[in-house]
Amino acid sequence: MRTKIVTNIDHINDRIRNACILNNRNMQDITLVAVSKRKNNELIKFALDHGIKDFGENYAQEMKEKSETIDSDEINWHFIGPIQTNKIKIIAKHAHWVHTLDREKVIKKLDSECKKIDKNINAFIQVNISNENTKNGCDPKDIIEVGKLVESMTNINLKGLMFLPKLNVDPVENKRAMKLAKELSLKLQAINNNAKAISLGTTSDFEEAIANGSTMLRIGESIFGKRV
């Protein structure tokens, strides 16, 4: 399994490198976040040993257990799942990045919990770019309002926007969503020049995401294999 993970990481990095060359992007500007939910600690350690420093978790309790068990200062833990308000204290303590801020209650509570432990946390505003009822995220038209709210917090560093476009849509629709993500990022940057990061791109579409300005790719299956 270790050999397979190493091979997978090398293959993904090669594809990222080629996509960057094709789109005149600097590979150093791209962060590969290995989505490690439901993966055991040994697999995460294999990936860490082969250069992966950023890991994405969807569940607060699972992230807590892993961060406490895998005692490594090298790891950046990214919380990438829907945020339950009763889990925000755990997220504040154990995450370095939060990708899914989307509403006032969550934003204010996260800031409050970070303040209690004297911690600053990096964050993305999640945008429901495809207007799906089953997905979290603020409405695209509200990003400036939500962005100003996050900026007013003392312990949250607004880094940019996060997107989860529809899966299995036709290529034309996917390109439209990716283009809109880039436009919305530029809109946010107009009021906050530091919020340039874009969390966009998964196993199925990360090369297209790179072409549209993504700086953070969330890839799980192509690294760790299919979930069982």
C-alpha positions as CSV (number, residue, x, y, z in Angstrom):
1,M,0.0,0.0,0.0
2,R,2.9,2.4,0.8
3,T,4.3,1.9,-2.7
4,K,0.9,2.5,-4.3
5,I,0.4,5.8,-2.4
6,V,3.9,7.0,-3.3
7,T,3.2,6.1,-7.0
8,N,-0.2,7.9,-6.8
9,I,1.4,11.1,-5.3
10,D,4.1,11.2,-7.9
11,H,1.5,10.8,-10.7
12,I,-0.7,13.5,-9.3
13,N,2.3,15.9,-8.9
14,D,3.2,15.2,-12.5
15,R,-0.3,16.1,-13.7
16,I,-0.3,19.2,-11.6
17,R,3.1,20.2,-13.0
18,N,1.9,19.7,-16.6
19,A,-1.3,21.6,-16.0
20,C,0.7,24.5,-14.5
21,I,3.0,24.5,-17.6
22,L,0.0,24.5,-19.9
23,N,-1.7,27.4,-18.1
24,N,1.4,29.4,-17.3
25,R,1.0,28.8,-13.6
26,N,3.7,28.4,-10.9
27,M,3.5,25.0,-9.3
28,Q,4.7,26.6,-6.1
29,D,1.4,28.4,-5.9
30,I,-0.6,25.2,-5.8
31,T,-1.2,23.4,-2.5
32,L,-2.2,19.7,-2.7
33,V,-4.6,18.8,0.1
34,A,-4.9,15.1,0.6
35,V,-8.5,14.3,1.6
36,S,-7.9,11.7,4.3
37,K,-11.4,11.2,5.8
38,R,-12.0,7.6,6.8
39,K,-8.3,6.8,6.1
40,N,-6.2,5.3,8.8
41,N,-3.2,6.9,10.4
42,E,-0.7,4.7,8.7
43,L,-1.9,5.8,5.3
44,I,-1.6,9.4,6.3
45,K,1.9,8.8,7.6
46,F,2.9,7.2,4.3
47,A,1.7,10.3,2.5
48,L,3.4,12.6,5.0
49,D,6.7,10.8,4.4
50,H,6.4,11.4,0.7
51,G,6.0,15.1,1.0
52,I,2.3,15.7,1.6
53,K,1.9,18.3,4.4
54,D,-1.8,19.2,4.1
55,F,-4.6,16.9,4.9
56,G,-8.4,17.5,4.6
57,E,-10.9,16.1,7.0
58,N,-14.7,16.2,6.9
59,Y,-15.5,15.3,10.4
60,A,-14.4,17.3,13.5
61,Q,-14.1,14.3,15.9
62,E,-12.1,12.3,13.3
63,M,-9.8,15.3,12.7
64,K,-9.3,15.7,16.5
65,E,-8.4,12.0,17.0
66,K,-5.9,12.1,14.1
67,S,-4.2,15.3,15.1
68,E,-3.7,14.0,18.6
69,T,-2.5,10.6,17.5
70,I,-0.2,11.8,14.6
71,D,1.9,14.2,16.6
72,S,3.6,16.1,13.8
73,D,4.4,19.8,13.5
74,E,4.7,19.3,9.8
75,I,1.0,18.7,9.2
76,N,-1.6,21.3,8.3
77,W,-5.1,20.1,9.1
78,H,-7.8,21.4,6.8
79,F,-11.5,21.1,7.9
80,I,-13.4,20.8,4.6
81,G,-16.8,19.4,5.7
82,P,-20.1,21.1,6.7
83,I,-19.7,22.8,10.0
84,Q,-22.0,21.9,12.9
85,T,-22.0,24.6,15.6
86,N,-21.6,22.1,18.4
87,K,-18.3,21.0,16.8
88,I,-16.7,24.4,16.3
89,K,-14.7,24.3,19.5
90,I,-13.0,21.1,18.2
91,I,-12.4,22.7,14.8
92,A,-11.0,25.8,16.3
93,K,-8.5,23.8,18.4
94,H,-7.3,21.3,15.8
95,A,-7.7,22.8,12.3
96,H,-5.1,25.2,10.7
97,W,-7.5,25.9,7.8
98,V,-11.3,25.9,7.6
99,H,-12.7,25.8,4.1
100,T,-16.5,26.0,4.8
101,L,-17.5,29.2,6.4
102,D,-20.9,30.1,5.1
103,R,-23.1,31.9,7.6
104,E,-22.9,34.5,10.4
105,K,-23.5,32.1,13.4
106,V,-20.6,29.8,12.4
107,I,-18.3,32.7,11.6
108,K,-18.8,34.5,14.9
109,K,-18.6,31.3,17.0
110,L,-15.4,30.2,15.3
111,D,-13.8,33.6,15.9
112,S,-14.9,33.4,19.6
113,E,-13.5,29.9,20.1
114,C,-10.2,30.9,18.5
115,K,-10.0,34.0,20.6
116,K,-10.4,31.9,23.8
117,I,-7.3,29.9,22.9
118,D,-5.4,32.9,21.4
119,K,-5.3,31.3,18.0
120,N,-5.6,32.8,14.5
121,I,-7.1,30.4,11.9
122,N,-7.0,30.6,8.1
123,A,-10.4,30.4,6.4
124,F,-12.3,30.2,3.1
125,I,-15.8,31.3,2.5
126,Q,-17.7,28.4,0.9
127,V,-19.8,29.5,-2.1
128,N,-22.7,27.4,-3.4
129,I,-21.7,28.0,-6.9
130,S,-24.2,25.5,-8.5
131,N,-27.1,26.6,-6.3
132,E,-27.7,23.1,-5.0
133,N,-30.2,22.6,-2.2
134,T,-28.2,19.7,-0.8
135,K,-24.9,21.7,-0.4
136,N,-23.8,24.3,2.1
137,G,-22.3,27.6,1.0
138,C,-23.4,31.2,0.7
139,D,-25.2,32.5,-2.3
140,P,-22.7,33.9,-4.9
141,K,-24.4,37.3,-4.7
142,D,-23.6,37.5,-0.9
143,I,-19.8,37.0,-1.0
144,I,-19.0,40.7,-0.4
145,E,-21.3,40.9,2.6
146,V,-20.0,37.6,4.1
147,G,-16.4,38.7,3.2
148,K,-16.8,41.9,5.1
149,L,-18.2,40.0,8.1
150,V,-15.2,37.6,8.2
151,E,-12.8,40.5,7.8
152,S,-14.3,42.1,10.9
153,M,-13.4,39.1,13.0
154,T,-10.1,39.4,15.0
155,N,-9.0,35.7,14.9
156,I,-9.9,34.6,11.4
157,N,-7.7,35.3,8.5
158,L,-9.8,35.4,5.3
159,K,-7.8,33.7,2.6
160,G,-10.3,33.4,-0.2
161,L,-13.2,31.3,-1.6
162,M,-14.0,27.6,-1.6
163,F,-16.2,25.9,-4.2
164,L,-17.8,22.5,-4.7
165,P,-19.2,22.4,-8.2
166,K,-21.7,19.7,-9.2
167,L,-20.2,16.3,-9.9
168,N,-20.8,14.4,-13.1
169,V,-22.1,17.4,-15.0
170,D,-21.4,17.9,-18.7
171,P,-18.1,19.6,-19.6
172,V,-19.7,22.8,-20.7
173,E,-21.5,23.3,-17.4
174,N,-18.3,22.4,-15.5
175,K,-16.3,25.0,-17.4
176,R,-19.0,27.6,-16.7
177,A,-18.9,26.9,-13.0
178,M,-15.1,27.1,-13.0
179,K,-15.1,30.4,-14.8
180,L,-17.7,31.8,-12.4
181,A,-15.4,30.7,-9.5
182,K,-12.6,32.7,-10.9
183,E,-14.8,35.8,-11.4
184,L,-16.1,35.6,-7.9
185,S,-12.6,35.4,-6.5
186,L,-11.6,38.5,-8.4
187,K,-14.7,40.2,-7.0
188,L,-13.7,39.4,-3.4
189,Q,-10.1,40.5,-4.1
190,A,-11.4,43.9,-5.1
191,I,-12.3,44.5,-1.4
192,N,-9.6,42.3,0.2
193,N,-6.4,41.9,-1.8
194,N,-5.1,39.3,0.6
195,A,-8.0,36.9,-0.1
196,K,-6.5,35.5,-3.3
197,A,-6.6,31.8,-2.6
198,I,-9.1,29.5,-4.3
199,S,-10.0,26.1,-2.9
200,L,-11.3,24.4,-6.0
201,G,-10.7,21.1,-7.8
202,T,-11.0,17.4,-6.8
203,T,-9.9,14.1,-8.3
204,S,-12.2,14.5,-11.3
205,D,-11.5,18.1,-12.3
206,F,-8.4,19.5,-10.7
207,E,-6.6,20.2,-14.0
208,E,-9.5,22.4,-15.1
209,A,-9.4,24.1,-11.7
210,I,-5.8,24.9,-12.2
211,A,-6.6,26.5,-15.5
212,N,-9.2,28.7,-13.7
213,G,-6.9,29.9,-10.9
214,S,-7.2,27.4,-8.1
215,T,-4.5,27.5,-5.5
216,M,-5.7,24.6,-3.4
217,L,-6.7,21.2,-4.7
218,R,-8.6,18.7,-2.5
219,I,-7.7,15.2,-3.8
220,G,-8.5,12.0,-2.0
221,E,-9.3,9.0,-4.2
222,S,-6.4,9.5,-6.6
223,I,-4.0,9.4,-3.6
224,F,-5.5,6.9,-1.2
225,G,-7.8,4.9,-3.5
226,K,-11.5,4.5,-3.5
227,R,-13.3,4.5,-0.1
228,V,-14.6,1.1,1.0
